[in-house]
């Protein structure tokens, strides 16, 4: 399968976001990054709680709060307490934030009108209906995407002196396509980690000799397995970094393929700018460049 539909949807998404970013830059909003655009998507963030906005943008609360802090510093919005609950906070757009929201929505409207002129009203309406149907089929309209665990029972297999756990699911389907799937979890309740490999006409997780000896398991044993992706996943990333990886597929694919040790090291380097937020964008650009070049860690 060549994933033509997914590739086209992704390409269209990136093109729309890039066009909106270009318009914003030309109209004096040069401090707004592509990641910020998610905050102002229709109908806008005014009156929402940060957790509600994170759900709508399909990201984590921590990542959304990072974006909101930057927008608050730039004067686009405020986080204020609600009168009926002194602890809960909602978002209130400033005049600058309202002008930005109106420009984003006007640009989005112009893009859709251009599509309608190209397709015709009937085909445009059908496109919207089909996209809405596909959106409903994902089961993820309001919840952040989470790479959850897979549970199964299998028999350990021996092959050319090695013993491995057969993996009956396609990791690309359940966790998203990656060059390599680094996973962790348990086998009969005992911790395990490794890389899912092509094995014996399928795929599996090799168990090392020392691990098998310590856990008293061998080929032919029936085991209960729980596996999930190891380390920070794309959905765990701050929106600005996630957007940068989306915009550079080579860097994103390489990030997905490296072990959590290297992923966490890159994230620590980027997050080390908390006291110097103006440096963060430069570090993201540096990291994306290294990843695109296939470099696992900073020189």
C-alpha distance (Angstrom), angle and dihedral (degrees) to the residues before:
residue distance angle dihedral
X1 . . .
X2 3.81 . .
X3 3.85 97.0 .
X4 3.80 91.7 -130.6
X5 3.80 95.1 162.7
X6 3.80 94.3 48.1
X7 3.80 91.3 45.4
X8 3.81 92.2 51.2
X9 3.81 93.7 46.5
X10 3.79 90.8 49.0
X11 3.82 92.4 47.2
X12 3.80 91.1 49.4
X13 3.81 91.2 48.7
X14 3.81 91.9 52.1
X15 3.80 91.8 46.2
X16 3.83 92.6 51.9
X17 3.78 92.1 47.7
X18 3.81 91.5 48.3
X19 3.82 92.2 49.9
X20 3.81 92.0 50.2
X21 3.82 90.3 48.0
X22 3.83 90.4 51.3
X23 3.80 91.9 51.4
X24 3.80 91.8 48.3
X25 3.79 91.6 50.2
X26 3.80 92.2 49.3
X27 3.83 90.8 49.4
X28 3.79 95.2 52.9
X29 3.82 102.1 -90.9
X30 3.80 95.6 113.1
X31 3.82 92.1 142.2
X32 3.82 91.5 65.8
X33 3.81 113.2 96.3
X34 3.83 126.0 -159.4
X35 3.81 88.6 -102.4
X36 3.82 90.9 58.9
X37 3.80 90.7 57.9
X38 3.83 89.7 72.6
X39 3.81 89.1 63.8
X40 3.81 92.4 57.5
X41 3.80 99.6 43.4
X42 3.81 116.0 132.1
X43 2.99 126.1 -37.0
X44 3.82 88.8 20.1
X45 3.81 131.3 -126.5
X46 3.81 99.6 -89.5
X47 3.81 110.3 130.2
X48 3.81 95.6 6.5
X49 3.78 125.9 121.7
X50 3.82 116.1 -121.0
X51 3.82 90.5 -114.0
X52 3.83 91.1 54.2
X53 3.79 90.9 49.8
X54 3.82 91.1 49.1
X55 3.81 89.9 53.4
X56 3.79 91.9 49.4
X57 3.81 92.4 48.7
X58 3.85 91.5 46.0
X59 3.78 93.6 -124.1
X60 3.80 137.9 113.5
X61 3.79 124.7 -83.7
X62 3.80 90.1 -119.5
X63 3.79 93.3 53.6
X64 3.81 92.5 46.3
X65 3.81 92.6 49.0
X66 3.80 88.8 53.5
X67 3.82 90.1 54.7
X68 3.80 92.8 45.2
X69 3.80 92.4 51.0
X70 3.80 90.2 56.1
X71 3.81 92.7 47.3
X72 3.81 90.8 48.7
X73 3.80 90.6 52.3
X74 3.82 89.5 51.3
X75 3.81 91.6 51.8
X76 3.82 100.0 -112.0
X77 3.80 98.5 118.8
X78 3.78 146.2 -2.1
X79 3.78 132.0 -137.8
X80 3.80 107.1 -137.5
X81 3.78 133.6 176.6
X82 3.80 118.2 -108.4
X83 3.81 117.7 -116.1
X84 3.81 93.1 -126.7
X85 3.82 95.2 48.6
X86 3.77 119.3 32.0
X87 3.81 91.7 -162.2
X88 3.82 100.3 49.5
X89 3.79 117.5 83.7
X90 3.79 129.8 -157.3
X91 3.78 132.2 -170.3
X92 3.79 122.0 -104.6
X93 3.78 120.7 -172.1
X94 3.78 119.0 -134.5
X95 3.79 121.3 -140.3
X96 3.79 87.7 -92.3
X97 3.79 90.2 51.0
X98 3.81 92.5 50.6
X99 3.83 90.6 51.5
X100 3.80 90.1 50.6
X101 3.82 92.4 48.3
X102 3.79 91.8 49.8
X103 3.81 91.6 50.5
X104 3.82 93.0 49.1
X105 3.79 91.5 48.8
X106 3.82 92.9 45.5
X107 3.81 90.7 50.7
X108 3.81 91.1 48.1
X109 3.80 90.2 50.3
X110 3.81 90.8 51.0
X111 3.80 90.7 51.5
X112 3.80 92.5 51.2
X113 3.80 91.6 47.8
X114 3.79 89.0 52.7
X115 3.81 89.5 52.5
X116 3.80 90.8 48.8
X117 3.80 91.4 51.6
X118 3.79 89.4 52.2
X119 3.82 97.8 44.0
X120 3.80 101.9 29.1
X121 3.80 125.4 -119.0
X122 3.81 96.6 -83.0
X123 3.80 94.9 50.3
X124 3.79 91.2 43.4
X125 3.81 90.3 53.8
X126 3.81 89.5 48.8
X127 3.82 90.6 49.7
X128 3.80 90.4 53.8
X129 3.83 91.1 48.7
X130 3.81 92.2 49.9
X131 3.80 93.4 47.3
X132 3.79 90.7 48.4
X133 3.79 90.0 51.1
X134 3.82 91.3 50.5
X135 3.80 90.8 46.4
X136 3.80 89.5 54.9
X137 3.81 91.4 49.1
X138 3.80 93.2 61.6
X139 3.80 94.5 66.3
X140 3.81 87.8 -141.9
X141 3.79 104.7 98.4
X142 3.79 95.9 126.3
X143 3.79 107.4 10.5
X144 3.80 127.6 82.0
X145 3.80 112.8 -107.7
X146 3.79 109.0 -101.1
X147 3.78 126.8 -172.5
X148 3.79 98.3 -134.8
X149 3.80 130.4 -167.6
X150 3.80 125.2 -87.5
X151 3.82 117.6 -139.6
X152 3.80 124.3 -161.6
X153 3.82 143.6 144.4
X154 3.82 118.9 -126.1
X155 3.80 142.6 156.3
X156 3.81 117.2 -106.8
X157 3.81 111.4 -114.5
X158 3.80 128.9 -148.2
X159 3.80 120.6 -146.7
X160 3.84 128.2 170.2
X161 3.77 93.5 -23.2
X162 3.79 94.9 -43.6
X163 3.80 130.6 104.9
X164 3.77 120.7 -150.2
X165 3.78 142.6 175.6
X166 3.82 109.5 -118.4
X167 3.81 109.2 -130.9
X168 3.82 108.3 -147.1
X169 3.81 96.3 -169.5
X170 3.79 128.2 73.3
X171 3.82 104.3 -115.8
X172 3.81 91.1 -156.1
X173 3.80 89.4 60.3
X174 3.80 98.9 44.1
X175 3.83 100.0 35.9
X176 3.80 104.3 20.4
X177 3.79 130.3 -97.0
X178 3.81 116.5 -54.8
X179 3.79 133.7 162.7
X180 3.82 88.0 -126.4
X181 3.80 129.5 10.8
X182 3.81 111.9 -140.8
X183 3.79 107.8 -166.7
X184 3.78 141.7 176.1
X185 3.77 134.1 -169.0
X186 3.80 139.6 103.7
X187 3.80 140.0 -57.3
X188 3.80 109.8 -157.5
X189 3.80 87.2 -16.8
X190 3.81 95.2 -53.7
X191 3.80 118.8 119.8
X192 3.78 118.9 -106.5
X193 3.80 137.8 168.6
X194 3.76 135.3 179.6
X195 3.80 146.1 109.5
X196 3.81 124.7 -62.5
X197 3.81 107.0 -122.0
X198 3.82 136.3 -172.3
X199 3.80 103.7 -97.6
X200 3.82 136.2 167.6
X201 3.78 94.3 -12.2
X202 3.81 92.0 -48.5
X203 3.78 134.7 46.3
X204 3.76 135.2 -79.8
X205 3.79 150.4 160.3
X206 3.81 115.0 -108.3
X207 3.81 116.7 -133.7
X208 3.80 114.0 -147.6
X209 3.84 121.5 -128.1
X210 3.81 94.0 -113.7
X211 3.81 92.2 49.8
X212 3.83 91.6 49.5
X213 3.78 91.9 48.0
X214 3.81 93.5 49.8
X215 3.81 92.0 45.4
X216 3.83 95.5 40.9
X217 3.81 95.2 -128.9
X218 3.81 129.8 138.6
X219 3.79 141.7 172.1
X220 3.80 111.0 -63.1
X221 3.81 95.0 34.0
X222 3.79 116.9 128.5
X223 3.82 110.5 -129.2
X224 3.79 140.5 -179.6
X225 3.79 112.0 -130.1
X226 3.80 134.7 -162.9
X227 3.82 117.2 -176.0
X228 3.78 134.9 170.6
X229 3.83 137.0 162.2
X230 3.78 114.1 -72.1
X231 3.76 124.3 -125.6
X232 3.81 130.9 -5.3
X233 3.80 113.6 -15.9
X234 3.80 128.9 -157.6
X235 3.80 91.5 -95.3
X236 3.82 89.3 57.1
X237 3.81 94.0 57.1
X238 3.78 127.1 100.4
X239 3.82 109.6 -98.9
X240 3.83 94.0 -113.8
X241 3.81 92.4 56.4
X242 3.81 92.7 40.4
X243 3.81 89.7 52.3
X244 3.80 91.5 49.8
X245 3.81 91.2 52.1
X246 3.82 90.9 46.4
X247 3.79 89.0 53.8
X248 3.82 91.8 52.3
X249 3.83 108.0 46.0
X250 3.82 93.3 -176.3
X251 3.80 91.7 55.5
X252 3.81 91.7 44.0
X253 3.80 93.4 50.5
X254 3.80 91.9 48.7
X255 3.83 91.8 47.8
X256 3.81 89.2 52.9
X257 3.82 91.5 50.8
X258 3.81 101.5 50.7
X259 3.80 124.7 88.6
X260 3.80 120.2 -95.0
X261 3.83 91.2 -107.6
X262 3.81 90.1 67.0
X263 3.80 94.8 38.6
X264 3.80 92.0 52.6
X265 3.81 91.4 47.1
X266 3.80 91.1 55.9
X267 3.81 91.3 46.6
X268 3.81 92.0 50.0
X269 3.81 89.2 52.1
X270 3.81 91.7 51.8
X271 3.81 94.5 42.3
X272 3.81 89.9 50.2
X273 3.81 87.1 82.6
X274 3.81 95.9 73.1
X275 3.80 91.3 116.2
X276 3.81 91.1 42.4
X277 3.82 105.9 41.8
X278 3.80 91.3 168.6
X279 3.84 88.4 68.5
X280 3.80 95.2 53.2
X281 3.82 97.0 82.7
X282 3.80 91.4 50.7
X283 3.79 91.5 51.0
X284 3.80 91.7 48.9
X285 3.81 89.4 52.4
X286 3.81 89.9 49.1
X287 3.80 93.5 49.2
X288 3.80 93.4 46.4
X289 3.81 89.3 51.3
X290 3.80 91.9 51.3
X291 3.80 92.1 47.4
X292 3.80 91.9 48.5
X293 3.81 87.8 53.8
X294 3.83 90.6 52.8
X295 3.81 95.4 -110.6
X296 3.81 114.4 150.6
X297 3.81 97.7 -160.8
X298 3.77 139.8 13.7
X299 3.82 113.8 -87.6
